[in-house]
Amino acid sequence: MKLMFAWIAPIALAATLAAQVEKPAPPSTQPPIEKDANRIVLDVTRVNMLFTVSDKKGRFVTDLNRNDFQVIENKKPQSILEFTAETDLPLRLAILIDTSNSIRDRFRFQQEAATDFVRSVVQRDRDKAIVVSFDSSAELVADLTDDLGKLENAIQDLRPGGGTALYDAIFYACRDKLMLDQPLYKFRRAMVILSDGDDNVSRYTRDQALEMAQKADVVIYTISTNITRIETDGDKVLKYLAAETGGEAFFPFKATDLSQSFENIANELRHQYNLFYRPEPLVTDGKYHTVTLKVKGRKDLIVRCRKGYYAPQL
């Protein structure tokens, strides 16, 4: 089903308030834009941070505790309320595959690598994934499911052709699919994008797509299809989306590297920490608030997490 989009009012994801979210569209229709929707109750007093810690060689560090970390919001230290080493949260995953003409020559191997990734990551009866393809528009080819057969078939049935509506695909997957299961902190939400990053037809902008991902608490991993070894503007976009959400950008230059990129993402999804803190002072201005998370006294360790959150507007 081809998807059309229209802007909606911002959704406060760090709040105990009623936020309006559209119901998912039936298979034969466009997603509704202004209809009444389910009400989501969220916690206004706590901010959730899901993150990974690694050393400078990229090896995961999994033996840290609450006292090892410092949270700073708007230059002010914050008190950590809860801390856990989350290695097995249920996963809500979106796989976005560029089917534009620009990636035609590498398309078959991308399908095989993405299929292997689904088999290795999605666990029945706890994880769910969707597959969205995008060329001149975004298309939902497999709705949220734990059925590996449906996911694999959706990936294998894709065919390349058309422009690149990357930002529309991100916006739709976050707003209409990954936000459905609540509360947000009970699930690990992630998105894997295979693309050259060169959007040329989206109705939404890069920053609008990023904002929706941040509100849905989605970590974005990007895999570039550029194999020229020359950084393009699209590569910069992929790096930016990953960095702002706490994910990582991968640049495989040959087919075998692509499988390794997927394997790295799969490993990271099972090796993450999770913490909650109460913002002091609590500001309900609806604006984006920057957050810094670091390991005390350990400059040799790298923390990767989202760089902020959208406060509620009351």
Contacts in CASP RR format, 6 or more apart in sequence:
PFRMAT RR
TARGET T0000
AUTHOR 0000-0000-0000
METHOD contacts of the structure
MODEL  1
MKLMFAWIAPIALAATLAAQVEKPAPPSTQPPIEKDANRIVLDVTRVNML
FTVSDKKGRFVTDLNRNDFQVIENKKPQSILEFTAETDLPLRLAILIDTS
NSIRDRFRFQQEAATDFVRSVVQRDRDKAIVVSFDSSAELVADLTDDLGK
LENAIQDLRPGGGTALYDAIFYACRDKLMLDQPLYKFRRAMVILSDGDDN
VSRYTRDQALEMAQKADVVIYTISTNITRIETDGDKVLKYLAAETGGEAF
FPFKATDLSQSFENIANELRHQYNLFYRPEPLVTDGKYHTVTLKVKGRKD
LIVRCRKGYYAPQL
1 25 0 8 1.000
1 27 0 8 1.000
1 28 0 8 1.000
1 29 0 8 1.000
1 30 0 8 1.000
1 139 0 8 1.000
1 140 0 8 1.000
2 137 0 8 1.000
2 138 0 8 1.000
2 139 0 8 1.000
3 25 0 8 1.000
3 30 0 8 1.000
3 31 0 8 1.000
3 137 0 8 1.000
3 138 0 8 1.000
3 139 0 8 1.000
3 140 0 8 1.000
3 168 0 8 1.000
3 172 0 8 1.000
4 30 0 8 1.000
4 31 0 8 1.000
4 137 0 8 1.000
5 31 0 8 1.000
5 168 0 8 1.000
5 171 0 8 1.000
5 172 0 8 1.000
5 203 0 8 1.000
5 204 0 8 1.000
6 33 0 8 1.000
6 34 0 8 1.000
7 204 0 8 1.000
7 208 0 8 1.000
8 20 0 8 1.000
8 22 0 8 1.000
8 33 0 8 1.000
8 34 0 8 1.000
8 175 0 8 1.000
9 20 0 8 1.000
10 211 0 8 1.000
10 215 0 8 1.000
10 286 0 8 1.000
10 310 0 8 1.000
10 313 0 8 1.000
11 19 0 8 1.000
11 20 0 8 1.000
11 21 0 8 1.000
11 40 0 8 1.000
11 175 0 8 1.000
11 179 0 8 1.000
11 215 0 8 1.000
12 19 0 8 1.000
12 42 0 8 1.000
12 215 0 8 1.000
12 286 0 8 1.000
12 310 0 8 1.000
12 311 0 8 1.000
12 312 0 8 1.000
12 313 0 8 1.000
13 19 0 8 1.000
13 42 0 8 1.000
13 184 0 8 1.000
13 215 0 8 1.000
13 216 0 8 1.000
13 217 0 8 1.000
13 309 0 8 1.000
13 310 0 8 1.000
14 42 0 8 1.000
14 43 0 8 1.000
14 44 0 8 1.000
14 46 0 8 1.000
14 47 0 8 1.000
14 48 0 8 1.000
14 309 0 8 1.000
14 310 0 8 1.000
14 311 0 8 1.000
14 312 0 8 1.000
15 42 0 8 1.000
15 43 0 8 1.000
15 44 0 8 1.000
15 284 0 8 1.000
15 311 0 8 1.000
15 312 0 8 1.000
15 314 0 8 1.000
16 41 0 8 1.000
16 42 0 8 1.000
16 43 0 8 1.000
16 44 0 8 1.000
16 45 0 8 1.000
17 41 0 8 1.000
17 42 0 8 1.000
17 44 0 8 1.000
17 312 0 8 1.000
17 314 0 8 1.000
18 39 0 8 1.000
18 40 0 8 1.000
18 41 0 8 1.000
19 39 0 8 1.000
19 40 0 8 1.000
19 42 0 8 1.000
20 36 0 8 1.000
20 37 0 8 1.000
20 39 0 8 1.000
21 37 0 8 1.000
21 38 0 8 1.000
21 40 0 8 1.000
21 175 0 8 1.000
21 179 0 8 1.000
21 180 0 8 1.000
22 31 0 8 1.000
22 32 0 8 1.000
22 33 0 8 1.000
22 35 0 8 1.000
22 37 0 8 1.000
22 175 0 8 1.000
22 176 0 8 1.000
23 32 0 8 1.000
23 35 0 8 1.000
23 37 0 8 1.000
23 38 0 8 1.000
24 31 0 8 1.000
24 143 0 8 1.000
24 176 0 8 1.000
24 177 0 8 1.000
24 180 0 8 1.000
25 31 0 8 1.000
25 32 0 8 1.000
25 176 0 8 1.000
27 143 0 8 1.000
31 172 0 8 1.000
31 176 0 8 1.000
40 179 0 8 1.000
40 182 0 8 1.000
41 182 0 8 1.000
41 183 0 8 1.000
42 182 0 8 1.000
42 183 0 8 1.000
42 184 0 8 1.000
42 312 0 8 1.000
43 183 0 8 1.000
44 282 0 8 1.000
44 284 0 8 1.000
44 312 0 8 1.000
44 314 0 8 1.000
45 278 0 8 1.000
45 282 0 8 1.000
46 81 0 8 1.000
46 276 0 8 1.000
46 277 0 8 1.000
46 278 0 8 1.000
47 73 0 8 1.000
47 276 0 8 1.000
47 277 0 8 1.000
47 278 0 8 1.000
47 279 0 8 1.000
47 291 0 8 1.000
47 309 0 8 1.000
48 184 0 8 1.000
48 185 0 8 1.000
48 217 0 8 1.000
48 274 0 8 1.000
48 275 0 8 1.000
48 276 0 8 1.000
49 71 0 8 1.000
49 274 0 8 1.000
49 275 0 8 1.000
49 276 0 8 1.000
49 277 0 8 1.000
49 291 0 8 1.000
49 293 0 8 1.000
49 305 0 8 1.000
49 306 0 8 1.000
50 86 0 8 1.000
50 188 0 8 1.000
50 217 0 8 1.000
50 219 0 8 1.000
50 272 0 8 1.000
50 273 0 8 1.000
50 274 0 8 1.000
50 305 0 8 1.000
50 306 0 8 1.000
51 246 0 8 1.000
51 272 0 8 1.000
51 273 0 8 1.000
51 274 0 8 1.000
51 275 0 8 1.000
51 293 0 8 1.000
51 303 0 8 1.000
51 304 0 8 1.000
51 305 0 8 1.000
52 60 0 8 1.000
52 268 0 8 1.000
52 271 0 8 1.000
52 272 0 8 1.000
52 273 0 8 1.000
52 303 0 8 1.000
52 304 0 8 1.000
52 305 0 8 1.000
53 60 0 8 1.000
53 61 0 8 1.000
53 62 0 8 1.000
53 64 0 8 1.000
53 273 0 8 1.000
53 295 0 8 1.000
53 301 0 8 1.000
53 302 0 8 1.000
53 303 0 8 1.000
53 304 0 8 1.000
54 60 0 8 1.000
54 61 0 8 1.000
54 301 0 8 1.000
54 302 0 8 1.000
54 304 0 8 1.000
55 61 0 8 1.000
55 300 0 8 1.000
55 301 0 8 1.000
55 302 0 8 1.000
56 300 0 8 1.000
56 302 0 8 1.000
58 302 0 8 1.000
60 267 0 8 1.000
60 268 0 8 1.000
60 271 0 8 1.000
61 301 0 8 1.000
62 85 0 8 1.000
62 87 0 8 1.000
62 271 0 8 1.000
64 85 0 8 1.000
64 273 0 8 1.000
64 295 0 8 1.000
65 83 0 8 1.000
66 80 0 8 1.000
66 83 0 8 1.000
66 275 0 8 1.000
67 296 0 8 1.000
68 295 0 8 1.000
68 296 0 8 1.000
68 298 0 8 1.000
69 80 0 8 1.000
69 83 0 8 1.000
69 275 0 8 1.000
69 293 0 8 1.000
69 294 0 8 1.000
69 295 0 8 1.000
69 296 0 8 1.000
69 303 0 8 1.000
70 77 0 8 1.000
70 293 0 8 1.000
70 294 0 8 1.000
70 295 0 8 1.000
70 296 0 8 1.000
71 77 0 8 1.000
71 78 0 8 1.000
71 80 0 8 1.000
71 275 0 8 1.000
71 277 0 8 1.000
71 291 0 8 1.000
71 292 0 8 1.000
71 293 0 8 1.000
72 78 0 8 1.000
72 291 0 8 1.000
72 292 0 8 1.000
72 293 0 8 1.000
72 294 0 8 1.000
73 277 0 8 1.000
73 279 0 8 1.000
73 289 0 8 1.000
73 290 0 8 1.000
73 291 0 8 1.000
73 292 0 8 1.000
74 289 0 8 1.000
74 290 0 8 1.000
76 280 0 8 1.000
78 277 0 8 1.000
78 278 0 8 1.000
78 279 0 8 1.000
78 280 0 8 1.000
79 277 0 8 1.000
79 278 0 8 1.000
79 280 0 8 1.000
80 275 0 8 1.000
80 276 0 8 1.000
80 277 0 8 1.000
81 275 0 8 1.000
81 276 0 8 1.000
81 277 0 8 1.000
81 278 0 8 1.000
82 274 0 8 1.000
82 275 0 8 1.000
82 276 0 8 1.000
83 273 0 8 1.000
83 274 0 8 1.000
83 275 0 8 1.000
83 276 0 8 1.000
84 273 0 8 1.000
84 274 0 8 1.000
84 275 0 8 1.000
85 273 0 8 1.000
85 274 0 8 1.000
86 188 0 8 1.000
86 272 0 8 1.000
86 273 0 8 1.000
86 274 0 8 1.000
87 270 0 8 1.000
87 271 0 8 1.000
87 272 0 8 1.000
88 270 0 8 1.000
89 186 0 8 1.000
89 187 0 8 1.000
89 188 0 8 1.000
89 272 0 8 1.000
89 274 0 8 1.000
90 126 0 8 1.000
90 127 0 8 1.000
90 128 0 8 1.000
90 186 0 8 1.000
90 187 0 8 1.000
90 188 0 8 1.000
91 121 0 8 1.000
91 122 0 8 1.000
91 123 0 8 1.000
91 126 0 8 1.000
91 127 0 8 1.000
91 128 0 8 1.000
91 129 0 8 1.000
91 187 0 8 1.000
91 188 0 8 1.000
91 190 0 8 1.000
91 269 0 8 1.000
92 127 0 8 1.000
92 128 0 8 1.000
92 129 0 8 1.000
92 144 0 8 1.000
92 178 0 8 1.000
92 181 0 8 1.000
92 187 0 8 1.000
92 188 0 8 1.000
92 189 0 8 1.000
92 190 0 8 1.000
93 121 0 8 1.000
93 122 0 8 1.000
93 127 0 8 1.000
93 128 0 8 1.000
93 129 0 8 1.000
93 130 0 8 1.000
93 189 0 8 1.000
93 190 0 8 1.000
93 191 0 8 1.000
93 192 0 8 1.000
94 129 0 8 1.000
94 130 0 8 1.000
94 132 0 8 1.000
94 173 0 8 1.000
94 174 0 8 1.000
94 177 0 8 1.000
94 178 0 8 1.000
94 190 0 8 1.000
94 191 0 8 1.000
94 192 0 8 1.000
94 218 0 8 1.000
95 114 0 8 1.000
95 117 0 8 1.000
95 118 0 8 1.000
95 129 0 8 1.000
95 130 0 8 1.000
95 131 0 8 1.000
95 132 0 8 1.000
95 151 0 8 1.000
95 155 0 8 1.000
95 191 0 8 1.000
95 192 0 8 1.000
95 194 0 8 1.000
96 132 0 8 1.000
96 133 0 8 1.000
96 134 0 8 1.000
96 166 0 8 1.000
96 169 0 8 1.000
96 170 0 8 1.000
96 173 0 8 1.000
96 191 0 8 1.000
96 192 0 8 1.000
96 193 0 8 1.000
96 194 0 8 1.000
96 195 0 8 1.000
97 110 0 8 1.000
97 111 0 8 1.000
97 114 0 8 1.000
97 131 0 8 1.000
97 132 0 8 1.000
97 133 0 8 1.000
97 134 0 8 1.000
97 155 0 8 1.000
97 158 0 8 1.000
97 194 0 8 1.000
97 195 0 8 1.000
98 133 0 8 1.000
98 134 0 8 1.000
98 135 0 8 1.000
98 164 0 8 1.000
98 166 0 8 1.000
98 193 0 8 1.000
98 194 0 8 1.000
98 195 0 8 1.000
98 196 0 8 1.000
98 197 0 8 1.000
98 225 0 8 1.000
99 107 0 8 1.000
99 133 0 8 1.000
99 134 0 8 1.000
99 135 0 8 1.000
99 158 0 8 1.000
99 159 0 8 1.000
99 160 0 8 1.000
99 161 0 8 1.000
99 162 0 8 1.000
100 134 0 8 1.000
100 135 0 8 1.000
100 136 0 8 1.000
100 160 0 8 1.000
100 161 0 8 1.000
100 162 0 8 1.000
100 163 0 8 1.000
100 164 0 8 1.000
100 196 0 8 1.000
101 135 0 8 1.000
101 160 0 8 1.000
101 161 0 8 1.000
101 162 0 8 1.000
101 163 0 8 1.000
102 163 0 8 1.000
102 164 0 8 1.000
102 196 0 8 1.000
102 198 0 8 1.000
102 225 0 8 1.000
103 110 0 8 1.000
103 160 0 8 1.000
103 194 0 8 1.000
103 195 0 8 1.000
103 196 0 8 1.000
103 225 0 8 1.000
104 160 0 8 1.000
104 161 0 8 1.000
106 225 0 8 1.000
106 227 0 8 1.000
106 255 0 8 1.000
107 158 0 8 1.000
107 160 0 8 1.000
109 255 0 8 1.000
109 258 0 8 1.000
110 194 0 8 1.000
110 225 0 8 1.000
110 258 0 8 1.000
111 155 0 8 1.000
111 156 0 8 1.000
111 158 0 8 1.000
113 258 0 8 1.000
113 259 0 8 1.000
113 261 0 8 1.000
113 262 0 8 1.000
114 155 0 8 1.000
114 192 0 8 1.000
114 194 0 8 1.000
114 262 0 8 1.000
115 152 0 8 1.000
115 155 0 8 1.000
115 156 0 8 1.000
116 259 0 8 1.000
116 262 0 8 1.000
117 192 0 8 1.000
117 262 0 8 1.000
117 263 0 8 1.000
117 265 0 8 1.000
117 266 0 8 1.000
118 129 0 8 1.000
118 148 0 8 1.000
118 151 0 8 1.000
118 152 0 8 1.000
118 155 0 8 1.000
119 148 0 8 1.000
119 152 0 8 1.000
120 262 0 8 1.000
120 263 0 8 1.000
120 266 0 8 1.000
121 127 0 8 1.000
121 129 0 8 1.000
121 266 0 8 1.000
121 269 0 8 1.000
122 128 0 8 1.000
122 129 0 8 1.000
122 146 0 8 1.000
122 148 0 8 1.000
122 151 0 8 1.000
123 146 0 8 1.000
124 146 0 8 1.000
124 148 0 8 1.000
125 146 0 8 1.000
126 146 0 8 1.000
127 146 0 8 1.000
128 144 0 8 1.000
128 145 0 8 1.000
128 146 0 8 1.000
128 181 0 8 1.000
129 142 0 8 1.000
129 144 0 8 1.000
129 145 0 8 1.000
129 146 0 8 1.000
129 151 0 8 1.000
130 140 0 8 1.000
130 142 0 8 1.000
130 143 0 8 1.000
130 144 0 8 1.000
130 145 0 8 1.000
130 173 0 8 1.000
130 177 0 8 1.000
130 178 0 8 1.000
131 140 0 8 1.000
131 141 0 8 1.000
131 142 0 8 1.000
131 151 0 8 1.000
131 154 0 8 1.000
131 155 0 8 1.000
132 138 0 8 1.000
132 139 0 8 1.000
132 140 0 8 1.000
132 141 0 8 1.000
132 169 0 8 1.000
132 172 0 8 1.000
132 173 0 8 1.000
133 139 0 8 1.000
133 141 0 8 1.000
133 158 0 8 1.000
133 169 0 8 1.000
134 164 0 8 1.000
134 165 0 8 1.000
134 166 0 8 1.000
134 168 0 8 1.000
134 169 0 8 1.000
134 195 0 8 1.000
135 160 0 8 1.000
135 161 0 8 1.000
135 162 0 8 1.000
135 163 0 8 1.000
135 164 0 8 1.000
135 165 0 8 1.000
136 162 0 8 1.000
136 163 0 8 1.000
136 165 0 8 1.000
136 201 0 8 1.000
137 165 0 8 1.000
137 168 0 8 1.000
137 201 0 8 1.000
138 165 0 8 1.000
138 168 0 8 1.000
138 169 0 8 1.000
138 172 0 8 1.000
138 173 0 8 1.000
140 172 0 8 1.000
140 177 0 8 1.000
141 154 0 8 1.000
141 155 0 8 1.000
141 157 0 8 1.000
141 158 0 8 1.000
142 150 0 8 1.000
142 151 0 8 1.000
142 153 0 8 1.000
142 154 0 8 1.000
142 155 0 8 1.000
143 177 0 8 1.000
144 177 0 8 1.000
144 180 0 8 1.000
145 151 0 8 1.000
163 200 0 8 1.000
163 201 0 8 1.000
164 195 0 8 1.000
164 196 0 8 1.000
164 197 0 8 1.000
164 198 0 8 1.000
164 199 0 8 1.000
164 200 0 8 1.000
164 201 0 8 1.000
164 202 0 8 1.000
165 199 0 8 1.000
165 201 0 8 1.000
165 202 0 8 1.000
165 203 0 8 1.000
166 193 0 8 1.000
166 195 0 8 1.000
166 197 0 8 1.000
166 198 0 8 1.000
166 199 0 8 1.000
166 202 0 8 1.000
166 209 0 8 1.000
166 237 0 8 1.000
167 199 0 8 1.000
167 202 0 8 1.000
167 204 0 8 1.000
167 205 0 8 1.000
167 206 0 8 1.000
167 208 0 8 1.000
167 209 0 8 1.000
168 202 0 8 1.000
168 203 0 8 1.000
168 204 0 8 1.000
168 209 0 8 1.000
170 191 0 8 1.000
170 193 0 8 1.000
170 204 0 8 1.000
170 209 0 8 1.000
170 210 0 8 1.000
170 212 0 8 1.000
170 213 0 8 1.000
170 220 0 8 1.000
170 241 0 8 1.000
171 204 0 8 1.000
171 208 0 8 1.000
171 209 0 8 1.000
171 212 0 8 1.000
173 191 0 8 1.000
174 191 0 8 1.000
174 209 0 8 1.000
174 212 0 8 1.000
174 213 0 8 1.000
174 215 0 8 1.000
174 216 0 8 1.000
174 218 0 8 1.000
175 212 0 8 1.000
175 216 0 8 1.000
178 189 0 8 1.000
178 191 0 8 1.000
178 216 0 8 1.000
178 218 0 8 1.000
179 215 0 8 1.000
179 216 0 8 1.000
181 187 0 8 1.000
184 216 0 8 1.000
184 217 0 8 1.000
185 217 0 8 1.000
185 274 0 8 1.000
185 276 0 8 1.000
188 219 0 8 1.000
188 269 0 8 1.000
188 272 0 8 1.000
189 216 0 8 1.000
189 217 0 8 1.000
189 218 0 8 1.000
189 219 0 8 1.000
190 218 0 8 1.000
190 219 0 8 1.000
190 220 0 8 1.000
190 221 0 8 1.000
190 265 0 8 1.000
190 269 0 8 1.000
191 213 0 8 1.000
191 218 0 8 1.000
191 219 0 8 1.000
191 220 0 8 1.000
191 221 0 8 1.000
192 221 0 8 1.000
192 222 0 8 1.000
192 223 0 8 1.000
192 262 0 8 1.000
192 265 0 8 1.000
193 220 0 8 1.000
193 221 0 8 1.000
193 222 0 8 1.000
193 223 0 8 1.000
193 238 0 8 1.000
193 241 0 8 1.000
194 223 0 8 1.000
194 225 0 8 1.000
195 222 0 8 1.000
195 223 0 8 1.000
195 224 0 8 1.000
195 225 0 8 1.000
195 238 0 8 1.000
196 224 0 8 1.000
196 225 0 8 1.000
196 226 0 8 1.000
196 232 0 8 1.000
196 234 0 8 1.000
196 235 0 8 1.000
197 222 0 8 1.000
197 224 0 8 1.000
197 232 0 8 1.000
197 234 0 8 1.000
197 235 0 8 1.000
197 237 0 8 1.000
197 238 0 8 1.000
198 232 0 8 1.000
198 233 0 8 1.000
198 234 0 8 1.000
198 237 0 8 1.000
199 206 0 8 1.000
199 237 0 8 1.000
202 209 0 8 1.000
206 237 0 8 1.000
206 240 0 8 1.000
206 241 0 8 1.000
209 241 0 8 1.000
210 240 0 8 1.000
210 241 0 8 1.000
210 244 0 8 1.000
210 245 0 8 1.000
211 288 0 8 1.000
211 310 0 8 1.000
213 220 0 8 1.000
213 241 0 8 1.000
213 245 0 8 1.000
214 244 0 8 1.000
214 245 0 8 1.000
214 288 0 8 1.000
214 306 0 8 1.000
214 308 0 8 1.000
214 309 0 8 1.000
214 310 0 8 1.000
215 310 0 8 1.000
217 306 0 8 1.000
218 245 0 8 1.000
219 245 0 8 1.000
219 246 0 8 1.000
219 247 0 8 1.000
219 306 0 8 1.000
220 241 0 8 1.000
220 242 0 8 1.000
220 244 0 8 1.000
220 245 0 8 1.000
220 246 0 8 1.000
220 247 0 8 1.000
221 242 0 8 1.000
221 247 0 8 1.000
221 248 0 8 1.000
221 249 0 8 1.000
221 250 0 8 1.000
221 265 0 8 1.000
221 268 0 8 1.000
222 238 0 8 1.000
222 239 0 8 1.000
222 241 0 8 1.000
222 242 0 8 1.000
222 248 0 8 1.000
222 249 0 8 1.000
222 250 0 8 1.000
223 249 0 8 1.000
223 250 0 8 1.000
223 252 0 8 1.000
223 258 0 8 1.000
223 261 0 8 1.000
223 262 0 8 1.000
224 234 0 8 1.000
224 235 0 8 1.000
224 238 0 8 1.000
224 249 0 8 1.000
224 250 0 8 1.000
224 251 0 8 1.000
224 252 0 8 1.000
226 232 0 8 1.000
226 234 0 8 1.000
226 235 0 8 1.000
226 251 0 8 1.000
227 252 0 8 1.000
227 253 0 8 1.000
227 254 0 8 1.000
229 253 0 8 1.000
235 249 0 8 1.000
235 251 0 8 1.000
238 249 0 8 1.000
239 249 0 8 1.000
241 249 0 8 1.000
242 248 0 8 1.000
242 249 0 8 1.000
243 249 0 8 1.000
243 307 0 8 1.000
244 306 0 8 1.000
244 307 0 8 1.000
245 306 0 8 1.000
246 304 0 8 1.000
246 305 0 8 1.000
246 306 0 8 1.000
246 307 0 8 1.000
247 304 0 8 1.000
248 264 0 8 1.000
248 265 0 8 1.000
248 268 0 8 1.000
248 304 0 8 1.000
250 261 0 8 1.000
250 264 0 8 1.000
250 265 0 8 1.000
252 258 0 8 1.000
252 260 0 8 1.000
252 261 0 8 1.000
279 289 0 8 1.000
279 311 0 8 1.000
283 289 0 8 1.000
283 311 0 8 1.000
284 311 0 8 1.000
284 312 0 8 1.000
284 313 0 8 1.000
284 314 0 8 1.000
285 311 0 8 1.000
285 313 0 8 1.000
286 310 0 8 1.000
286 311 0 8 1.000
286 312 0 8 1.000
286 313 0 8 1.000
287 310 0 8 1.000
287 311 0 8 1.000
288 308 0 8 1.000
288 309 0 8 1.000
288 310 0 8 1.000
288 311 0 8 1.000
289 308 0 8 1.000
289 309 0 8 1.000
289 310 0 8 1.000
289 311 0 8 1.000
290 307 0 8 1.000
290 308 0 8 1.000
291 305 0 8 1.000
291 306 0 8 1.000
291 307 0 8 1.000
291 308 0 8 1.000
291 309 0 8 1.000
292 307 0 8 1.000
293 303 0 8 1.000
293 305 0 8 1.000
294 303 0 8 1.000
295 301 0 8 1.000
295 303 0 8 1.000
END
